[in-house]
Amino acid sequence: MEESISGFKLRGSWGDIVEHGERITQALREANVSGSAFEEWDEWRPKSHERLGEDVAEKTAEQAHVSEGKGEQAGESPDDDLRTAGEKLTESYEKLEEDDTEGAVDRWQDSVNYVARAADSAGRKAIRKVEDTVYQKVMTQLAPYYFDNELVSANIQQTSRMEDGEEGFIFEVNVNDDELKGEVSESLTSYEDEIDRWHVETEKETETVEAAEGVEPPKRSGGPRADRT
């Protein structure tokens, strides 16, 4: 593994980069990192049963989509918000006629907020319409397999085959908070010094187990196991 200001980089086989992602994830857990940003990273990182050009590409496209704005989250369309904005503006005029200046200002501000929310929703919808085209035509040429949120930035590149004939990859991961990055770095170093063998997580064939043994399969463990020397 190479460590630099841009992150933790590893060159190797698919198994190597899967392990690299697991080690970083485990280091984040040990630093008590949790929440949606961590879950997004944990979902995106490459898994042993996945394919780069299929599974990771699909997850990259999904996480790259523009998120919903407040209006969309509330289930309101831009037209709905503009209609409400008009109603609030009418109420503002009515308050002025009643000499209720404070009420007029409140209604006017509500109207402005609804107009802004309508514009935000319309803009996000327009961007999403071209996202897939942009992703396919542009981003696949620049960084086809990438991840970015407030916690982690990462990208995977496919390189030439290695000497043993296996496909080669480069996986670079950066932890965006400098203090947390230092903690992760210390953990990664300790793994290299202390862990004799890292057990890569694999997707279990639970249906086969049930059919063969007639019993419920064991539950999947929550994280990688490691033998320490």
C-alpha positions in Angstrom: 0.0 0.0 0.0 1.2 3.5 -0.8 0.1 6.4 1.4 0.2 10.0 0.2 -1.6 13.3 0.7 -4.2 12.0 -1.9 -5.0 8.9 0.0 -4.3 5.2 0.5 -3.4 3.5 -2.8 -3.0 -0.1 -3.5 -2.1 -2.0 -6.8 -3.0 -5.6 -7.2 -5.6 -8.2 -8.1 -9.3 -8.0 -7.5 -8.9 -9.8 -4.2 -6.2 -7.3 -3.1 -8.4 -4.3 -3.7 -11.4 -5.9 -2.0 -9.2 -6.5 1.0 -7.9 -2.9 0.8 -11.5 -1.7 1.0 -12.3 -4.0 3.9 -9.3 -2.9 5.9 -10.2 0.8 5.5 -13.8 0.0 6.4 -12.7 -1.8 9.5 -10.4 1.1 10.4 -13.3 3.5 10.2 -15.4 1.3 12.4 -12.6 1.2 15.0 -12.6 5.0 14.9 -16.3 4.8 15.8 -17.4 6.1 12.4 -21.1 5.4 11.6 -24.1 7.1 10.0 -25.3 7.4 6.4 -22.0 8.5 4.9 -20.3 5.4 6.3 -23.1 3.2 5.1 -22.9 4.7 1.6 -19.2 3.9 1.5 -19.7 0.4 2.9 -22.3 -0.3 0.2 -20.2 1.0 -2.7 -16.8 -0.5 -1.9 -15.9 -3.5 -4.1 -16.9 -7.0 -2.8 -15.3 -10.3 -3.7 -18.4 -11.6 -5.6 -18.8 -8.4 -7.7 -17.6 -7.4 -11.1 -16.0 -4.0 -11.7 -17.7 -3.3 -15.1 -21.1 -4.4 -13.9 -21.8 -4.2 -10.1 -19.3 -1.4 -9.2 -20.2 0.6 -12.3 -23.9 0.4 -11.5 -23.3 1.5 -7.9 -21.2 4.4 -9.1 -24.0 5.6 -11.4 -26.5 5.4 -8.6 -24.5 7.3 -6.0 -23.5 10.0 -8.6 -27.1 11.0 -9.2 -28.2 14.4 -7.9 -30.1 14.0 -4.6 -33.6 15.1 -4.1 -34.3 18.7 -2.9 -36.6 19.6 -0.1 -39.6 20.1 -2.4 -39.1 16.6 -3.9 -38.7 15.1 -0.5 -42.0 16.6 0.5 -43.6 15.1 -2.6 -44.3 18.5 -4.2 -43.7 19.3 -7.9 -42.4 22.7 -9.1 -45.9 23.5 -10.3 -47.3 22.8 -6.8 -44.7 25.0 -5.2 -45.3 27.9 -7.7 -49.1 27.6 -7.1 -48.5 27.8 -3.3 -46.1 30.7 -3.8 -48.9 32.6 -5.6 -51.3 31.9 -2.8 -48.8 33.2 -0.3 -48.3 36.3 -2.3 -52.0 37.0 -2.4 -52.2 36.5 1.3 -49.4 39.0 1.7 -51.4 41.7 -0.2 -54.4 40.9 2.0 -52.3 41.4 5.1 -51.1 44.8 3.8 -54.7 45.9 3.3 -55.4 44.9 6.9 -52.5 47.0 8.0 -50.8 43.8 9.3 -47.3 44.6 8.1 -45.7 41.7 10.0 -48.1 39.2 8.6 -47.6 40.6 5.1 -43.8 40.2 5.4 -44.2 36.7 6.6 -46.4 35.7 3.7 -44.1 37.4 1.3 -41.1 35.5 2.6 -43.1 32.2 2.4 -43.9 33.0 -1.2 -40.2 33.6 -2.0 -39.2 30.4 -0.3 -41.7 28.4 -2.4 -40.5 30.0 -5.6 -36.9 29.1 -4.7 -37.9 25.5 -3.8 -39.7 25.2 -7.2 -36.6 26.4 -9.0 -34.4 24.0 -7.1 -36.7 21.0 -7.9 -36.9 21.9 -11.5 -33.2 22.3 -11.8 -32.5 18.9 -10.1 -35.0 17.2 -12.4 -33.3 18.8 -15.5 -29.9 17.7 -14.3 -31.1 14.1 -13.8 -32.4 13.9 -17.3 -28.8 14.4 -18.7 -26.9 12.6 -15.9 -27.0 9.1 -17.5 -25.8 10.6 -20.8 -23.0 12.6 -19.2 -22.0 9.6 -17.1 -21.8 7.3 -20.2 -20.2 9.8 -22.5 -17.9 11.7 -20.2 -17.3 10.3 -16.8 -16.6 6.7 -18.1 -13.7 8.2 -19.9 -12.4 10.2 -16.9 -13.1 8.2 -13.7 -15.6 5.4 -14.4 -15.5 3.9 -11.0 -15.5 6.5 -8.3 -17.1 7.3 -5.0 -17.4 10.7 -3.2 -19.2 11.9 -0.1 -18.3 13.9 3.0 -16.5 10.9 4.5 -14.6 9.2 1.8 -13.4 9.8 -1.8 -12.3 6.8 -3.8 -11.6 5.6 -7.3 -10.7 2.3 -9.0 -8.8 1.9 -12.2 -8.2 -1.2 -14.3 -4.6 -1.7 -15.4 -2.7 -4.2 -17.5 -2.6 -7.8 -16.4 -0.1 -8.8 -13.7 2.8 -11.2 -14.1 0.6 -14.2 -12.9 -2.0 -13.4 -15.5 -4.6 -12.0 -13.2 -6.3 -8.7 -14.0 -4.7 -5.7 -12.3 -6.4 -2.8 -10.5 -5.5 0.4 -8.7 -7.7 1.3 -5.8 -7.1 4.7 -4.1 -9.1 5.8 -1.1 -8.9 9.1 0.7 -10.5 9.9 4.1 -11.6 13.5 3.8 -11.1 14.5 7.4 -7.4 14.9 8.2 -7.7 13.9 11.9 -9.7 10.8 11.0 -7.4 10.0 8.2 -4.5 9.9 10.7 -6.4 7.4 12.8 -7.2 5.2 9.8 -3.5 5.4 8.8 -2.4 4.1 12.2 -4.9 1.3 12.0 -3.9 0.2 8.5 -0.2 0.2 9.7 -1.1 -2.0 12.7 -3.0 -4.4 10.4 0.1 -4.8 8.3 2.3 -5.3 11.3 0.0 -7.6 13.4 -2.3 -9.5 11.1 -1.0 -12.7 9.7 -3.9 -13.4 7.4 -6.9 -11.3 6.4 -10.2 -13.2 5.8 -11.9 -11.5 2.9 -15.7 -11.4 3.2 -17.6 -13.5 0.7 -21.2 -13.7 -0.2 -22.5 -17.0 1.1 -24.7 -19.3 -0.9 -27.5 -19.5 1.7 -30.0 -21.2 -0.6 -27.6 -24.1 -1.3 -27.0 -24.5 2.4 -30.7 -24.7 3.2 -31.4 -27.2 0.4 -28.5 -29.4 1.3 -28.8 -29.4 5.1 -32.5 -28.6 5.6 -31.6 -25.9 8.2 -31.4 -22.2 8.4 -28.0 -20.9 7.3 -25.8 -19.0 9.8 -26.1 -15.3 9.8 -23.4 -13.3 8.0 -20.9 -11.7 10.2 -20.8 -7.9 10.5 -17.2 -7.5 9.4 -14.0 -9.1 8.3 -12.1 -11.4 10.6 -8.4 -11.1 11.1 -5.8 -13.4 12.7 -3.3 -11.4 14.6 0.2 -12.8 15.2 
